[in-house]
Amino acid sequence: NLLAAADMVGGTQACIDYTLDYLRTRTQFGKVIGSYQALKHPIVDAYTRYEQARSHLYSAAHCFNEQGTGEIAVRMAKAAADVAYSFAADRSIQFHGGFGFTWDCDAQLYRRRAIWHAAQFGDAAFHRRKLASLLF
């Protein structure tokens, strides 16, 4: 789960970078689409979720060998990374429009990877259920 969370956090950053590159270059109605507020806010939300997931990942890597605390930290990292990756990939597809669903756009690859990771070793809801029994 720790390695999966690390892969998901890295994928989230790559997805955000890919989307930002598109938002900076695509023009519509004579303006760069990244200048529209409706697109700025969701990408900032994706970035804050990425930062949260990255912080959980670093914490989990730091206390991985500790009994009890390590399992809690790893489950929290996997849950946070799952949410961040899914959100960033969904926004990437949405911002690319109809092109985002095609095989030619990498946005759909990020979403497929996020779905695959969620299916491996449990998704965010699974890890939150396990965390509830560990914490309470």
C-alpha positions as CSV (number, residue, x, y, z in Angstrom):
1,N,0.0,0.0,0.0
2,L,2.9,2.4,0.7
3,L,4.3,1.9,-2.8
4,A,0.9,2.2,-4.4
5,A,0.3,5.4,-2.5
6,A,3.7,6.7,-3.7
7,D,2.8,5.8,-7.3
8,M,-0.5,7.5,-7.0
9,V,1.0,10.7,-5.5
10,G,3.4,10.8,-8.4
11,G,0.7,10.2,-10.9
12,T,-1.4,13.0,-9.3
13,Q,1.5,15.4,-9.8
14,A,2.0,14.3,-13.4
15,C,-1.7,14.6,-14.1
16,I,-1.8,18.2,-12.6
17,D,1.2,19.2,-14.7
18,Y,-0.3,17.7,-17.8
19,T,-3.6,19.6,-17.2
20,L,-1.8,22.9,-16.4
21,D,0.2,22.7,-19.6
22,Y,-3.1,22.3,-21.5
23,L,-4.8,25.2,-19.6
24,R,-1.8,27.5,-20.4
25,T,-1.8,26.8,-24.1
26,R,-5.4,26.3,-25.2
27,T,-7.3,29.4,-26.3
28,Q,-11.0,30.0,-26.5
29,F,-12.7,33.2,-27.5
30,G,-9.3,34.9,-27.8
31,K,-8.3,34.1,-24.2
32,V,-6.2,31.3,-22.7
33,I,-8.7,29.0,-20.9
34,G,-6.5,28.8,-17.8
35,S,-7.4,32.5,-17.1
36,Y,-11.1,31.5,-16.4
37,Q,-11.9,31.4,-12.8
38,A,-14.1,28.3,-13.3
39,L,-11.0,26.3,-14.2
40,K,-8.6,27.9,-11.7
41,H,-10.5,26.8,-8.6
42,P,-10.8,23.1,-9.4
43,I,-7.1,22.8,-10.4
44,V,-6.2,24.5,-7.1
45,D,-8.4,22.0,-5.3
46,A,-6.6,19.2,-7.0
47,Y,-3.3,20.6,-6.0
48,T,-4.3,21.0,-2.3
49,R,-5.4,17.3,-2.3
50,Y,-2.1,16.4,-3.9
51,E,-0.2,18.2,-1.1
52,Q,-2.3,16.5,1.5
53,A,-1.6,13.1,0.0
54,R,2.1,13.8,-0.3
55,S,2.2,14.8,3.3
56,H,0.5,11.6,4.3
57,L,2.9,9.7,2.1
58,Y,5.9,11.2,3.8
59,S,4.5,10.5,7.2
60,A,3.8,6.9,6.3
61,A,7.3,6.4,4.9
62,H,8.8,7.9,8.0
63,C,6.9,5.6,10.5
64,F,6.5,2.5,8.3
65,N,8.4,0.2,10.7
66,E,6.6,1.3,13.8
67,Q,4.1,-1.2,15.2
68,G,0.5,0.1,14.9
69,T,1.4,3.6,13.9
70,G,2.9,2.5,10.6
71,E,-0.3,0.7,9.5
72,I,-2.5,3.7,10.4
73,A,-0.2,6.0,8.5
74,V,0.0,3.8,5.4
75,R,-3.8,3.4,5.3
76,M,-4.2,7.2,5.6
77,A,-1.7,7.7,2.8
78,K,-3.4,5.2,0.5
79,A,-6.9,6.8,1.2
80,A,-5.6,10.3,0.6
81,A,-3.7,9.4,-2.5
82,D,-6.8,7.6,-4.0
83,V,-9.0,10.6,-3.5
84,A,-6.3,13.0,-4.9
85,Y,-5.5,10.9,-7.9
86,S,-9.2,10.3,-8.8
87,F,-10.1,14.0,-8.5
88,A,-7.1,15.2,-10.5
89,A,-7.8,12.7,-13.3
90,D,-11.5,13.6,-13.4
91,R,-10.7,17.3,-13.6
92,S,-8.2,16.6,-16.3
93,I,-10.7,14.8,-18.5
94,Q,-13.3,17.5,-17.9
95,F,-10.9,20.3,-18.8
96,H,-9.8,18.6,-22.0
97,G,-13.5,18.4,-23.0
98,G,-14.5,15.8,-25.6
99,F,-10.8,15.2,-26.4
100,G,-10.2,14.0,-22.9
101,F,-12.2,10.8,-23.5
102,T,-10.3,9.8,-26.6
103,W,-7.4,7.5,-26.9
104,D,-5.2,10.3,-28.1
105,C,-5.4,12.2,-24.8
106,D,-3.4,11.1,-21.8
107,A,-6.0,12.3,-19.4
108,Q,-8.0,9.1,-19.8
109,L,-4.8,7.1,-19.0
110,Y,-4.5,8.9,-15.7
111,R,-8.1,8.1,-14.9
112,R,-7.7,4.4,-15.8
113,R,-4.6,4.2,-13.6
114,A,-6.5,5.8,-10.7
115,I,-9.3,3.3,-11.1
116,W,-6.8,0.4,-11.3
117,H,-5.0,1.6,-8.1
118,A,-8.3,1.9,-6.3
119,A,-9.1,-1.7,-7.2
120,Q,-5.7,-2.9,-5.9
121,F,-5.4,-3.4,-2.1
122,G,-8.6,-1.5,-1.4
123,D,-10.0,1.9,-2.3
124,A,-10.3,5.0,0.0
125,A,-13.6,3.8,1.5
126,F,-12.1,0.4,2.4
127,H,-9.1,2.0,4.1
128,R,-11.3,4.4,6.0
129,R,-13.3,1.5,7.4
130,K,-10.1,-0.2,8.5
131,L,-8.9,3.0,10.0
132,A,-12.1,3.4,12.0
133,S,-11.5,0.0,13.7
134,L,-7.8,0.9,14.3
135,L,-8.4,4.4,15.8
136,F,-11.5,3.8,17.8
